[in-house]
Every structure is written in structure tokens, then in C-alpha cells.
Amino acid sequence: MPGGGRCPDCGSTELVEDSHYSQSQLVCSDCGCVVTEGVLTTTFSDEGNLREVTYSRSTGENEQVSRSQQRGLCRVRDLCRVLQLPPTFEDTAIAYYQKAYRHSGIRAARLQKKEVLVGCCVLITCRQHNWPLTMGTICTLLYADLDVFSGTYMQIVKLLGLDVPSLCLADLVKTYCSSFKLFQASPSVPAKYVEDKDKMVSRTLQLVELANETWLVTGRHPLPVITAATFLAWQSLQPSARLTCSLARFCKLANVDLPYPAASRLQELLAVLLRMAEQLAWLQVLELDQRSVVKHIGDVLQHRHMLVRMAFRDGAAEVETQEKELQGQGQGQEQGPGEEEVGNNLFRGKRPASPALLLPPCMLKPPKRARPTLPVSTVTGDENISDSEIEQYLRTPQEVRDFQRAQAASQAASGVPNPP
């Protein structure tokens, strides 16, 4: 042996390396004695003297992969295969997971956060490759809490310094609508509820774009808005047979979950459509409401760019400009009795109805804030005065002398008799 070891039984120096089931051993070639078994490394100083080295003190410690990390890597691969992602996506997600796991804050995190880390790496990879995947989908697959997932996602993006583009709304609409079970007849879906996929996706895209133009998507989770838009698109394609179907039943038929705010997004979208439909000349003779406007969604979407400008422009500024012009004309020239009466009627009359302002819903209807209750002070005047409060009323010595001098002068003046 190059290290100069000897057999403990016979004292021979003829030691050879022998691999037994991929485990390196040192065996004496003269007597067959196993000198060392399972030496992990060959660079530690004590190994030259045939001393066994613990794994924590060996050079292989730096290459250690913990059980938690191994389980996380397996879950990353499994999640990529469940989502049917390309192999390049899987390699990128694994690289992100290994890079994030090197940070001490991630290694010492709780098990729940490590489970969420798997989905975060996959979601970051999909976002960077413009693959339509939502945070809610991964949370459903991992049975993870959405708040914990979103917090971990932001932490990993900041920790690794990644540039993650925003999700393309059009791709998300196409992917989400493809999961609806309404495109072929089945025992659970009646024939009148089956719809063509291309028509439904096309109209849903138009409604989502309209919602985006009217501030209904900004700062909000996209799935409730897409669910409401899909429901309206599905109803408007055959309104006579589908107006009686509710949003909850629609989601049950489509075999998708009903997001909690979807009902509120539906009411907001119907209000926008109703406001736009009132601008169409052939619909002004009808008494439209949020139920009947669904029948005319096709006409509204066909002229949506013009109707948005007509229904949501700032008309208050135009009215103020007209009033200023009328006031300037009234001050610059004298009016006759008839003209003065007409001018007074213009100013006394009601303002014309101005179009609604195009603002986000959070600004149109700001949330109510609880007003703090002021403490009720019950001061009767009989309370004890503390020493610290008495000291506040004490004057300086100079002020005391000035006060005494003024008091003496006042008394002297009052004692002098008045002249006769």
C-alpha cells in the first residue's frame, strides 16, 4: 500500500483495495484479513494511517444532499410531469430549487414553506417561458395555502434576483377555458348547454379585454374576472336557453371551482355592459337591465371602442367650461328682459347628465374605514391637582417680583384720595 500500512493480524504490508458491492475495502493479500471497510474519503490525513473517518469530518460533507432536499427535487420532477411540461422546464425548475436551497433561510425554514418552494420554482419557470399557469392551479395540486405561496414566491424572486415577466392574460384565458367541460355532450351536460370552444374563447377574450380597459382587472386576481367573462360569453351565445342558468350551476356543469369574488366581478361587468348598451341608438327604446343586456353583448362588443369613449368620458369638465363661457357673455354685454330670463333659466336649470368617470372600482367605491371613537372627558373640577401640575403655574422669580411691584402700585394708587 502506498500509505505504508500493515495488517494487524500478520503484520504484512501487502494490502490491496477490493470493491465489495461498490464498497471500497482494504484486504491483506497474505492472510485475507479485512483491514478497513467502507472508507468514505481518501484525502483526510488520518486515512493514511488506516483510521476510519466520520462522515461529518470527511471531504464528502460538502457534497451532501439532505433527505429534505432529495424529497423536494423528486416533487419538482413529479409536478413538472403532472403538468406535462417540457424537459427543459424541469431542468430549469430543479436548478432554481437547488440554488434556493443553498440559502440558510430556506434550509432552516418550516416544512410547509419547503413544500411551497417546489411550486414556486415551477411557477417561476413557467412564467419565464410564457407558459400559462396560475398560482391557484399549483396551490390546488400541492394543497398549499395561497397566502403562504404568494409570500414565498415573492421571497424567492427577490432572493434569487430573477426577472419574472407578468402573465399574458390572453394565454391564461385560452388555457383556463380549455379546462371547461362544456364542449362535448355528456350525461352531466345537457345538449342545450354544449358550446363550440372557438366561439366561446373568442367572445371571452373580448369580454376580458373590455374588463381590462374599464379597470376591472387591475390589481385583482384574474381567475374571478375570467370566470365571470366566460359565463357571460356562454350565456350570450344562446341567451334564450341559458339565461335561467346561474353562475354556480354553470361552474358545476363545467366542472371548475367557483372563485369567491366571481359573483362581484360578474355584477361589475354587467354594469359596464349596461352603461355601454344605453349608448346604442337601437337599444335606447328598450328598457334594458342586467338580465336582458346579455342578449345584446354581441352588438356591444362589436362597437366597444366607440361605446367606451361615449359612456365613460369626463363630462364634468365640459359642463364647467360651458358655464364659464355663459358667465363671460353675461358680464360682457347687457341683456334685454327676454334674454336675461333665458340666461337665468340656463343657470337655474339642472346640469346635463354627465357620463360616468372611468376610474378603478376602489376609487369609485372606496372601502369604509372605522372611525376611531374619541374618549369622553368627564371633568367636574373636583379632581385632585398633582404636584407636577401645580409646578406648571409657578412663575419665575423675576415674574414674581414684577407682579408684587405691580400689586403694590395698584394698592398705592387706590389709597390716594381724589382731588376736590
Salt bridges, closest charged atoms under 4 A:
GLU90 OE2 - ARG81 NH2 3.85
GLU115 OE1 - ARG75 NE 2.81
GLU195 OE1 - ARG242 NH1 2.78
GLU209 OE1 - ARG304 NH2 2.79
GLU213 OE2 - ARG304 NE 3.81
GLU268 OE1 - ARG220 NH1 2.59
GLU268 OE1 - ARG265 NE 3.29
GLU318 OE2 - ARG313 NE 3.91
GLU323 OE2 - ARG351 NE 3.56
ASP402 OD1 - ARG405 NH1 3.03
